[in-house]
Amino acid sequence: MQEANGVDSRLSSIGHIRALGLAYAGGPAFGLPPWTIDETLDAGLCQLLWDTFEAGAAASLPGANMDSFTTRSYSYTPSGNGRGVRGGSGSNPCAAVAFGLLMFAGSIALLWWNEGISVERYETLSVATKEVVELGEPERPEAGDAGKLVHLTGKAVGEVLTDGEFGLSVPALRMRRKASMLQWVEHKKETKHKQGSQTVTDVTYSYKQEWKGSVVDSTRFNHPQGHENPTHMQYTASSWDAAVRIGDGFKLTRSLVGQIGGYQEISLDAKGASRDTDALAALDDGQDSSKALAARRLGDEVALTSSPAKIAYLPKRWYASKTHLQSYRPGEVARVGATEVSFEGVPSGGTYSILARQQRDGSLMPWKAKGGRSDVAVVKSGYVSASEMIAAEVSANTMRTWFLRGLGAFLVFLAISCILSPVTWIASFADFIPLLGPLFSGVVNMGVSVIAFTIAITVSFTTIGVAWLWHRPVLAGTLLIVAASTAFLSLTEAWKRRKQQ
């Protein structure tokens, strides 16, 4: 049922539908199963047909800006003793079993893989603890440390990063442009309840204007009329990373630079900004003084909010504030399609601790233990010792391992529930028996859940245990020898006592 702006879509009464003398024999147009209904329509089906007709009539009204409305649909179950009805839930148990088997295999594979990478990571970090070379705060790299895992601390120096679309130059380690556009966003809320022999589904759609960083496709809305969004953004998000140096000669590779955080909002100064794109060409030719100014600040840690960055180019009909650029006039209410752009950066000159492999040319890159596949490459802000950095990695590995163990066990439970779904499907036929039917099916459902949970716990812990030993062959062999020796000694002692008796 839909009502918008006080317009009631009721055009007739249920009696009018009955007067049409409709006879229904399998209604795919209404999304119903192929039941056969007599010439005289019962009240439930009449209500169903009326609400379907009513919803269609309301949707066809020229009511433009419906920012919130509700649709209603019925899942109709004819009265009777259950003959011809496809089970209480209408689901396909065969499909559920097939899906459950696939999920079961996938969850077991996940648990096994998780134990493997967990062991490998732990062993790599154990080797790193023994082999790490402490460099302190070195001025320049030593050739003797090439190929080794090193730990050093020092000031990180970046370079001038430039956004060529706005002519913004900032001395930083990293810089990113954030762009958002005001758009319509659809929110959907669904509720279900029983009404006699029918399941009533109410779906409420509401539309709100929100700032989003990517285009929202309004053609997929339930009611796109009056909620159209632009198909593209004038400016999108982007990012820039500097060639970061530590001391005199240590250079961070891209994977290490990507770990540096601590973004700050960049203050903007658009005074004197040109509306002509020639300003960008001048910037590319090195004619902009802001580059020279920024270069003098590279060696110092300067908060990016303390010294506004110059904007060389400002598009027509765009306006600037201290924190962002916008495509609508200040003081006006933004409309759909309005865009805002802001900038953030990581200032140059901060102190960082690095744990990585040193190359002969001073480059710092991920380190791997001999024969291992897991790598070590860590960047932390401030003074952090090697032992603290490795301990943090061990803790992260433990948390990830237990998270995936829990996820795998939950997936096993869902898989077993799907495999046992034919039992609950058969039990659902009892729902048509007054009072006792729902009670019986509820008890069966609870029993199936308990069984699925028990099997899931057993299978999950067995898989984890076997995989844990499989990926630790030395430990597994030792445990087997101990177990076998204990069993042998116990049996020998028992045999001796029996002979003495």
Secondary structure, DSSP 8 states (H G I E B T S, - for coil): ---BTTB----S-HHHHHHTT---B--GGGT----B--SS--HHHHHHHHHHHHHHHHHHS-----SEEEEEEEEE--SSSSTT---SS---HHHHHHHHHHHHHHHHHHHHHHHHHHHHHHHHHHHHHHH-EEEES-SS--GGGTTSEEEEEEEEE-EEEEETTTTEEEEEEEEEEEEEEEEEEEEEEEEEEEETTEEEEEEEEEEEEEEESS---GGGSSS-TT----SS-SS--EEEE---EETTTEEE-HHHHTT----EE--EE-TT-BSSTHHHHHHHTT--HHHHHHHTTTTS---TTTS-EE--B--TT-EE-SSEEESS-TTS---TT-EEEEEEEEETT-EEEEEEEE-TTSEEE-EE-TT---EE-EEEES---HHHHHHHHHHHHHHHHHHHHHHHHHHHHHHHHHHTHHHHHHHGGGGGSTTHHHHHHHHHHHHHHHHHHHHHHHHHHHHHHHHHHHT-HHHHHHHHHHHHHHHHHHHHHHHHHHHH-
